[in-house]
């Protein structure tokens, strides 16, 4: 009689995951200094103290000994552009000239499916190298750019969200949607949304590049597919905000343009949100919409500083995004680094615990995927990352003198990058090792 294949894996390391936001709950997280993570059939079976869980393992079960390392849920990046991979670190005096000079010409190349697939392959490998297991991704106006991305993601069995950009004005003719823009999106939703671990995001680029007719059609599409995501940009740059005011004089604010068209709802993710006022943040909270905070790109383009205090005052759902290619790193640890500094410059303080929350469970909540990703709770998909506190000589020296969990996480956030990621797992399978 043949032995059935082994479907259970166990990992011994320090474990950290969240069940609430540390900004509002002192008991928001579970920390097991000597922990055991048990995975079965691609999902978390249990996570807790090694001493308590080890006796529950089957006889002769293999335990991977990763003591000295930290296991957290895989990082979740809620805002980035895979077609901009090749133009990362492109110089420009601001957002709008950066779009004209680099972004639009780069995105034109994605009419070629082979180029799109090659870029998607590299992009996903880079995310996994940085410990990011889920991302909310902009493709281009070309449907083939979406197919290329999802094909590459599906081959790796990753939990990814992506969508075709909708854009029918104020852009080069070679990137302008014709009548088929929203229709193409509907066809892509039918093809890819909830196929395996793939999910679809309806993706108007930003209000200035969609006519009223396209925004209305986009809202109808979102209404027809209520469990899809919506992703777009809002209030990133003062010049952009002024432009939107001229295009939509009847709207109270830039964000109000989207609400007037019915594009604010759960699973709607708004990139940047720098120049929102109190009423805007209140509307985001009331509609279940979420902010994707992109500190690296906001500093790179000189767009401004996100106001964490104002957002928290409204209890707005928050997450972090790298915003590659305006963002200058795929690493969520580097993104935490910049988020910390942005908060300090705005007069507030982001503890490392909060930053790790925003990159895991906070992002899952912003996406309406709590219970599926973002934690080590039983039943969650086994997407997790193994972090090495001795990844560099400087980190090894600093982490040899720790006095608290907060100091350990702060060292990862301020000193860490892709080198800190020893291994990345998706649905229980090793998908990157250093």
N, C-alpha and C positions, 0 to 999 in steps of 0.2 A: 504494500500500500504506500503510495507516494505521500510525502509530507507537504501540506499546503504551504504556499509561499508566505514568508514572514511579512506581515503588514504593520507590525508595531515597531516603533523606534523610541529610544529613550536617551535623553541628553542630561548630563549632570553639569550644572554651572550655576552661577548666580542668575536669578530671574527677576525681571521687573515688568509689570504691566499695570494698566489703569482701569478703574471702573467709574471714575468721576474726574471732574476738572479740579486740579490742585488749587486753582485760584479761589474756589468756592467751597472746598471740602478738604479738611485736614487729613482725612482718612481715604484719600482718593486713589491710592495705589496699593498693590501687593508687591512686597519685596522679600525674596528668599535668598539669603546670602549663600547658603548651600542648598540649591534647589534641584528639582527633577522635572523635566518636561517630557511628557509621554504623548506620542503622536501615533494615531492609527488611521489608516485609509485616508491620509491627506488632511486630517483634522486633529485639533488638540483634544486629547482624551482627558488629560489632567496636567496641572501645573501647581507645584507646591514645595514644601520642605522635603528634602531627600529622605530624611529619617522617617517621615510619615508615609511617603509614597513608595519607597523602594520595596517594602514587603508585599505590595500589591502586584508587583510585576510577575509574569509567568516564570516558572523555573527555567534557568539557563538563558533568560532574556539578556541580550547584549545592551550594555549601557555605554554610550560614548562619553568618555571622561573629558569634559571641557572646563574643569575647575580652573579658576584664575581668569575666566572670561565672563562676560555679561551677555545674556540672551534677552532681547526685547522683541516685541512684535516688529515685523518688517516696516520700514518707513513708508509713508504715504505722501506723495508729492501731488498737490492738488492744482498745479498750474504750470504747464510748460509746453513748448512747441518743438516737436521732433524734427520738423523740416529746417529749423534754425540751428541744428547741431553744427553744421559746417561754417556758420558765420558767428559763432560765439567769439567774444572779445573783438568785436568790430568797432572802431572808434567813431564817435558822433557827438555833436553838441547837444542832442536832445532826442526825444521820442519820435517826433514827426519826421525830421530829416533822416533818422536812423531807419525808419520804415521805408522811405523812398530810396535811400542809397543802397541798403543791404537786404532788407527783408523781402521786399517784393521780387527783386531779381533772383534771389536764392530760391524762393518758393516756386518760381516759374519752372524750375527743373523737375518738379514733381509730377509733371505731365508724363514723364518717362517712368513706367512701372519698375523697371530694373533699378533706376537710381533711387526710387522711393524705398524699394525693398532693402537695398544695400544700406541705406541710411537708417532704416528702422532696425535692422539687425545690430548695427553698431550702437545705436541709441539705447536699445534694451540691454545690451551687454554692459553699457556704461552705468545704467541705473542699477543693475544687479551688483555691479562691482562696488557701488556706493551704499548697498543695503536697502535700496528702494524696491519694494515688491509690488506696489500699486502706484499708478500715476494717472492723472486726468490730463489728457493730451490733445492739443490742437494739431490737426493735420493741415492740408491746404484745401483750396477750392476743388481740387481734382478728386473725384471719387476713387481713382486708382491709388491715391495716397492713403486713403482709409483702408482699402483692401490690403495694401502692402503692410500697413502697421498691424492690423488684426491677424493677418496670416503669420507674421513673425511672432506675435504674442501668443497666439493659439499653439504654435509649435512648441513653445516653452511652457504651456499651461499656466500662464500668468493671469492674475486678476487685473485687467486694465480697462480704462475708460477712454474713449476717443471719439472724434467726430470731424466731419467735413466742415471747413470754414464756409460761412455764408457771407457774401460780399457782392453788392451789385451797384455801388457807386463810389466815387472818390478813391479810386484805385486804378492801376493800369488796366487797359483793355484786355491784356492777356490773362488777367486774374479775375475778370468780372463775370459773376454768375449771370447766365441768361435765364430763360423761363424755367429751366430744369433744376435750378439750385435747390429749392426746397423739395422738389420731387425726387431728386437724387438722394437727398437725406432720408426721405421716407423709405426708399428702396434699400439704403444701407442699414437702416434700423431693422427692417424685416430680415435682412441677411445676417446681421451680426449681433443685435442686442439680445443678451442672455444666451448666446451660443457658447456653450462651455462656460468659461469664466470671463467672456468679453461683454462689455456694457457700452452703450452708445450715449454720446453727449451731443445734443443739438447745439450748434456752434456759430451764432452770429459773431463776427469778429469784434466789432464794437459799434455803437450807435451811429457814428458818422459814416460807416461804410455800408449801411443797409438803408434802403429807401423805406418809407412808411409801409409800402405794399409788402416788401419782404419781411419786415418786422411783424406785420399782421399775419402773414402766412406762416412765419416761424412760430408764433403763439398758437395758431391753430394746430400745427404739427405737435407742439408740446402738449396741447390738450388731448389730442388723439392718442398720444403715447405718454401717459402720466407717470410711468415708472422710469422713463429715460432721464438723463441729466440735461441741464442747460449750462453752458459755460460761455462767458464773455468777459469783457474788460469794462471797468468803470472808474472814473475819477482818478486816473493815474497821474495826470500831468495838467498843470494850470492852463497851458495853451489849448490842450484837448478839451478841458472843461468849458473854456470860453467858446470854442468852436461848437460844441454841443448846444450851448445856450443860444447861439445864433441860428442853429439848424432847428431847434425845438423851443421857440420862445414861450410856448404855452406851458411847458413843463416847469415844475417848481425847482427841480434839480436834475443833474445828470442821471442819478439813479431813478428818479421819477419817470424818465422816459421809458425805462424798461417796465416799470410797474403799470404805466398807462397802456402798454401793449400786452399786459398779461404774462410777463416773463419772470415774475418773482414768485417762487414757490419752493417747497422742499425739493432738494436735489438741484437747486440753482446755485451755481458757484460763480462769484464775481471776483475777478482778479484785481488786486491792488487796493481799491477803496481808501485811498489816501486822503482825498479832499471831501469826504462825507461829513455832514453835520449831524447833530443829535437826532433830528427827525429821520434822517436817512438810516442811521443805525437802528432806530426803533422800528422802522418799516422792515428792515432786514430780519430783525428778531421776530416780528409779528407774522411775517410770511414764511418763516422757516428757511429763508435764503442764507447763504454762508459767504464769508469773506475768505479769499485765498490771499494771504499776506505774502508779498514777494520782496523781502528786504534787500536781497543782493542786487536785483535788477533796478529797484528804486534808487539805490545809492549809485549804481553804475550810470543810469541815465539822468541822475539829479532830479528825479521826479518829486521827491518829498519823503516824509517820515510817517509811517502808519501810527495812529493813535490807539494803542492797546487799552489805555484807561477809558477813553470814550466808548470804545467798542464793548468793553466789559461792563460799563455802566448800563448798557442796553441789553446785556446778556446775548450779544450777537454770536452766532456760531463762527468759530475761527479755525483756520488751518494754515499750513505753511506751503509755499510753492517756490521752486527754484527759478521759474520763469526763464529757463534756457530758451533762446540764446541771448536775451538781454541780461539774464542772470549769468554769472561767470563761473558757476560750479554746479555739477550734478549732485553734489553731496548735501544731504539734509543736515549733516553735522555742521558744515560750513554755513548753511542757511540759518541754523540756530545761532551761530556765532554773530552773523550780521543782525539777526532779529534782536538779540540781546543789546547790541550797541544802538540800534534804532530806538529801542525802548528807553535806554538811558538818555539819549539825546532829547527825547520827548518828556523826560522827567519822571518816567516810571521804571519799574524793575521787573525783569522776567527771570524767575528762578529756573534752574536747569530742569527741575521736575516738570514745570509748566511747558517748557520747550519740548521735552520728550513726549508729553501728553499731546501737544498740538501736532506732532509729527506721527502720532499713532492713533490712539482712540479719538482724539479731538477731530482729526481728519475723517475718520470713519463716521463719526456723528455728523459732521458737516455734509457728508455724502449720503447720509441715510443708510449706512452699511454697518452700524453697530451690531455686533453679534456674528457678523460675517468675517470682517477683517479688523485689524487694529488692536487686538488683544490676545491674551493666552487663555481666555476663558474656555471651558469645555464646549466643544461644538464649533468653535471658530476655525476658519481655515488656517492650516499650519504654515503661515507665512511668517518667518522670523529671521532675525539677524544675530550673528555671534560677533560681539565687539571685543577687541583686544586692548586692554588698558596699557599694554607695553609695546604698542605698535611702532613707536618711534623712541629713540633714546630720551628725548625730552619728556614724552608722556610717561615712560617708565620711571623716570626720576620723580616726576610730579606725583604720580599715583602711588608711589612707594610711601608717601607721607600723608595719606588720606585720614580724615577724622570723621567722615560722614558720607552717606549715599549722595547727598547734594554735591559734595566736592568731587566725587567720582564722575557724576553726570556732567558737572560743569567743566571738568577737564576734557571729557569727550567733546562737548559742544564748542569749547574755545580752542582746543588744540587738535581736535580730530579731523579726519577727512577719509577718503577712500582707503587709506592704509590701515585705518582702525577696524575695517570690516574683515574679519577672518573668514567668515562664510555667510552665505545667504541661502535661505531655503524658501521654496514656493510650493504650497500644497504638500509639504512634507518631503519634498525632493530637493537635494542639493543642486543649486543652479549657479553658484559661484563659490570658488574657494581661492584664497590668496596664495 
